[in-house]
């Protein structure tokens, strides 16, 4: 999926699914304003619930601006990740799954 945005925080970009393993892994290639990254979800059974881990990785190389950005990226995306995970939790808890 590709997008164009007038929102300077989002910019133009695309997302492409790289790996899709049901009930365990989703990985995707992201590109925001020509800054490629890899993101994904890892799912692991945890008793009667599922542990979901969401990650984001990108190369900073020798680009000084990206190297500085890399130091602060966790604090920059933390709220988005936490809100996204809460949204996933809320939506999945509303799904009724019949017992086997």
GIPECOR-V408398 format. One record per pair of residues at least 12 apart in sequence whose C-alpha atoms are under 7 Angstrom apart, sorted by the first residue. I is the first residue (numbers start at 1). J is the second residue. Records with the same first field share a line. If there is no record, write none. Layout:
I->J, J
This chain:
1->14, 15, 16
2->14, 15
10->32
11->32, 33
12->32, 33
13->31, 32, 33, 34
14->30, 31, 32
15->28, 29, 30, 31
16->28, 29, 30
17->29
23->43
24->42, 43, 44
25->41, 42, 43
26->40, 41, 42
27->39, 40, 41
28->40
36->58
37->56, 57, 58
38->56, 57, 58
39->55, 56, 57
40->54, 55, 56
41->53, 54, 55
42->54
